[in-house]
Amino acid sequence: MSFNEIIGGVCAPKGFKASGIHCGIRKNRTKNDLALIYSEVPASSAAVYTTNLVKGAPLTVTKNNLASSGGIAQAVICNSGNANTCNANGVEIAQAMCELTGQALNIKPENVLVGSTGVIGQPLDIEPIKNGIPELVSKLTSDFSGSNLACEGIMTTDTVKKEVAVEFDLGGKSCKIGAIAKGSGMIHPNMATMLIFITTDAAISSEYLQAALSENVQDTFNMISIDGDTSTNDMTVILANGMASNAKITSRDENFEVFKSALKFISVKLCRMLAGDGEGATKLLECHVTGANDIPTAKTVAKSVICSSLFKAAMFGADANWGRVLCAIGYSGAKVDVTKIDVAFESEAGKIDVCKDGAGIDFSEEVAKNILLKPEINILISLNSGNNEATAWGCDLTYDYVKINGDYRT
Amino acid sequence: MSFNEIIGGVCAPKGFKASGIHCGIRKNRTKNDLALIYSEVPASSAAVYTTNLVKGAPLTVTKNNLASSGGIAQAVICNSGNANTCNANGVEIAQAMCELTGQALNIKPENVLVGSTGVIGQPLDIEPIKNGIPELVSKLTSDFSGSNLACEGIMTTDTVKKEVAVEFDLGGKSCKIGAIAKGSGMIHPNMATMLIFITTDAAISSEYLQAALSENVQDTFNMISIDGDTSTNDMTVILANGMASNAKITSRDENFEVFKSALKFISVKLCRMLAGDGEGATKLLECHVTGANDIPTAKTVAKSVICSSLFKAAMFGADANWGRVLCAIGYSGAKVDVTKIDVAFESEAGKIDVCKDGAGIDFSEEVAKNILLKPEINILISLNSGNNEATAWGCDLTYDYVKINGDYRT
């Protein structure tokens, strides 16, 4: 299936507008701290949330709103600079954000979804948000600059903006999916919080939108790790406003599969952006596991390798220390036959086999180093025990990770 | 129960000798790379091993020897500089180490236990070991210097020697337990391999020695984490030669409990040494969890907190970022009521409450910083849901961790 990547982020699909401003949550006036995404018409909506027991108040409110609206939303508001988590009045503040946004847009508060990212456990003042919403609404635009400004509004220690959009055909109609994301880190560093806001003009019921999203995250966003710390505020939200006028997807038909493939296409793009821009990262690591007995085994192995601090540090040092790959597979909990494992490293500089049947083989350290000095590294693991595979994304562990996260909050 | 800490390490108990030399596995001639511990008489012996599926060949051979000897051993030989893991001829080499040691000591090879630590996947040459064993045996001494030299022989990137010994009364007889340990890192950096060799002159059957050791590690060595990477070569071995002439422990009687307490006493000492000397560490972190519904919950919470890269980096920066403690509890998998959690930080500079009922409270950042600038930090977590507790030990995440583990192997 081929997908045509286009520009425009969340504003690429028909009927979506966005904006972003600095309202005053952050002291640094050069960084946006409030973002809004708006659909001209009510949209089928779905979301997935962090599995952390400590959940940000905005996640609770978003979940409640989707429940009471029957999966219909028309706007997403999100601030950065404060996670609104572990605060006594967190839910109240998150609800106020929805109410104020709803008033300004003349829509019901329960049709507004809400996100926050930033430091945990510091009360979030509603005043700058309240004062900022009129400007935020007045700046809404379907121009691509809107997506750009919204993307800026949710960034924390991200060093690059993460926007993507794709065009595809659904039963003869041109459909689009767009997204913005924030990755790993905060200006007052805290969680490697991940927020993904996705828009699409495809027509699809909330039920099947939720199914597509939930199934998608298992192979994409749930396969990233920057530092093994699951955030309290992770959330992925999708709004589908149907303005592409395709026949509404209400079953697992061929169009559902096409939609899921397009969703996966943009999700993988975002995963690579998120992992490559992990806190302090100098390298994107992509771990491909093949030949697994089953998919859970392939996933467990791939995630264990990209989560290993020792392996991540070796990648920072461009050190072909494959023993750490074997070690991480060995403690992953996956049932594998160690004596069948092959490992290779690959980058734009070439590919090198380093381990065969669970034991080392002769290889040129110089060639391996040249391969590992590149900014995108593939770790290729063959378990040689079946036909299932998985991919996980991560980054190297660097001095800057320690620096970013060892700094004072204040 | 009171224990009298004494000097002498593994040579403190009656009838034990030790030695350490440089035999040539390491290129650096100033570092010992071969260690031997010897009991004048056959000793009840027990061991616990890493749970990593990828296991060093020495572990396989030690396990086999303990099985064929019925839990009786008289010597432990261990090299550093090479883990003898993921090598085609690993078992053969480890067996040769036992055979050569047995010949030189005039004991059966199956009464020799063997360990290795160092880089994975590089063939281990038996020649320097073969050539070194006569000198190693000739230098055996019950003098405390023997324990010291043996301890040096198993060190890798350890910056301090880890020796401990304790004296206690068992049914009117003075008994001793001594130990040496190596912690986190390698001169060719690889796994945070942990090796613990314990000697005692207490009389106890192999069966109850194994029980005491297995139960002990659950609360001590299994509660340490330097970087979340479970080594392929972790092993704890204990030899009990009975020369203290106490009535042999062959049941779960009062003496068994005293012996276990003494074992725990030295184990906790070693845990603190190991964690405090974690790779690159500037701070020892001790996390006490109280008020848990059950012990597994307390352990899960304590380990999750000391394993969090974000929290470890915050401790390096002396940042009282308690949100990361809550976050790590939240994703630990333990079933806890988040709204009941209290958190405090404590060191020699004092104690400060930072979180009450799962939410932030006002506290002086300056006072908190002064507390967290000290080299030993207690993280006190009250779950306020029961009467069970647990302790885990770890260290901060620093630039030097990245440096040590990002360096080339060669």
Interface residues (C-beta under 8 A of the other chain):
Chain A: T50 T51 N52 L53 V54 K55 A83 T85 C86 N87 A88 V119 I120 G121 Q122 P123 P189 N190 M191 A192 D227 G228 D229 T230 S231 T232 C307 S308 S309 L310 A313 A314 F316 G317 A318 D319 N321 W322 G323 R324 L326 C327 A328 I329 G330 Y331 V336 V338 C355 G358 A359 G360 E365 K369 L397 T398 Y399 Y401 V402 K403 I404 N405 G406 D407 Y408 R409 T410
Chain B: T50 T51 N52 L53 V54 K55 A83 T85 C86 N87 A88 V119 I120 G121 Q122 P189 N190 M191 A192 D227 G228 D229 T230 S231 T232 C307 S308 S309 L310 A313 A314 F316 G317 A318 D319 N321 W322 G323 R324 L326 C327 A328 I329 G330 Y331 V336 V338 C355 G358 A359 G360 E365 K369 L397 T398 Y399 Y401 V402 K403 I404 N405 G406 D407 Y408 R409 T410
